[in-house]
């Protein structure tokens, strides 16, 4: 409840304090230069600043208007707001003053009744099914009547009886009740809440029901009767005092002027009374719903497309009867009447759904109108679509790049190329755009093809593809936020929220399959580490208007990190990237396990075999020669096969040095086998005997060629060759680790 307590100041201005509820601390002061009409809705008193005019009308219940010559104490405010005190003013009190009364009803009620909820029912005198009754009451921001006490049941009956000759004229069942026992026979529940009802007025305590009579209607004697849900009855809706309908499409100055509610009848039809001086009624002569100025009794506009039984709920075309809101008499405008609040969407038939249900690829409106006109982007003109937008300060537009390498399917060492799939995204703000139907879900709002054609799109080029091997797989455009929403005005028929482009980024994502070039440095093969990537350039026309924002950009790799012959490491923007071009690079470290087993180990074993031939008997020349030549041929074959798996290059690699060294050793072993004097190996050892005195005589021995050969082989195979192998390996592996 709001109590407005007023008094006059010396400046001849009205000073009013408005109190909300019974708490005297919740209030505010307001000056009014003059006092116009006083309007109150039920037990609410509202003083509004307005000029005195014949068009000003009052709707509602004025419970008390009082004026004091002093400020009120907190206890007095609390007593008036809680209906404990009639609050009669010392200067003026409406319950004791004399008024000229016309067109009003005067009733005397207890003060406490002013704070009790008032029950109101309205009858819609058309026979419809229960489902239709539920639908009509819902669209009227009401519920199908369910009396909760004998008093409410009598109030409902009093509302129905004037229509007894219209609703089922030949029967006793007049209007639907909003209850059912379909869930459990004999247990009646309210349809709008699914709660079990505590009051019922079935004769004989509800005996005589059946499994097919799951609905109920009120009779002319006030008793309730079991009904089949498929029959037709009139509709009785329970109105909620604080709920109203809103008329959109005109040019009201204040939201209050656009609010209407069902109140009373005219010619047996319900009236939609405005909170000011407008009324929507059924014009029986013209057979159309009409908006009338109650102060002048002049028609403002009328709607002929709505039949009498459907009521002017939802969106309809109305014909103007007078010049108003920039429209001429005879013009047709689109107007709507519904209970929808600014944060809801109105279906064309008048139902209300939550805004997140709008354009969500599911039909939530009975007429499917929630999935119509789902364009997200307000169109730019042709020139704007060709021109890049400015940033918020009017400078160069910064686009945020994001590169996601999905999979590396092939690493071609010979042709120095990488086959991969990647996604490239650019995100930017266009403050020229207006969006609708955005969602705050993580996936964002996907723009359809028609929407993407309405906006400016940045251009770019992937510059390191092999012979144009760039295939575009998919393309998508999304808006991943829903910020800065602007609610529709209270006169707007279009109830979609509007989002500014300055607060919501457009993201363009394209997925590619490409074969890109990569310079392989194979000196350290097979212990090499290669750096490859995808190079993307902005075109020259974007040089002064669009730049990459690398500080906000991201690079990711989502594929397997262990490939057949490489491991993927260090995915990042290359240091050479700048505002005009970027490179999303990744490091490929060769997996040495396979190469060690297929190259180094076999070559080492062949060297060992060749070394072993140095221990074969000198007489077995054929064995030594065949084994040595065979190891050399096998090693050369291994070297040739390895060379064919690498790109042709003039530079020497570490693996080449390895093979050259082993080949040289094998060749040296063969030469040693051949150039040992084979003939000398067959000579017999000769002892020279010189005749001397007996005491001085001794045999003199000289080394034979065989002994010399054996001594040479021993030194070579046990010292020279092992030392050479050890020194070479020390130098070789030191170079390898330095490269690593």
Beta strands, then each sheet from edge to edge (+ up, - down):
strand 1: 2-8
strand 2: 14-20
strand 3: 27-32
strand 4: 38-39
strand 5: 46-47
strand 6: 66-67
strand 7: 92-93
strand 8: 120-128
strand 9: 143-144
strand 10: 173-180
strand 11: 189-190
strand 12: 215-219
strand 13: 224-227
strand 14: 233-239
strand 15: 245-248
strand 16: 259-266
strand 17: 269-274
strand 18: 278-283
strand 19: 288-293
strand 20: 298-303
strand 21: 314-320
strand 22: 332-338
strand 23: 344-346
strand 24: 352-354
strand 25: 397-412
strand 26: 417-428
strand 27: 434-436
strand 28: 445-446
strand 29: 461-462
strand 30: 465-479
strand 31: 498-500
strand 32: 506-517
strand 33: 529-537
strand 34: 546-548
strand 35: 554-557
strand 36: 566-573
strand 37: 581-590
sheet 1: 1+ 2- 3+
sheet 2: 4+ 5-
sheet 3: 6+ 7-
sheet 4: 8+ 14- 9+
sheet 5: 11+ 10- 12+ 13-
sheet 6: 15+ 16- 17+ 18- 19+ 20- 21+ 22- 15+
sheet 7: 23+ 24-
sheet 8: 28+ 30- 32+ 26- 25+ 34+
sheet 9: 28+ 30- 32+ 26- 25+ 35+
sheet 10: 27+ 31-
sheet 11: 29+ 33- 37+ 36-
end
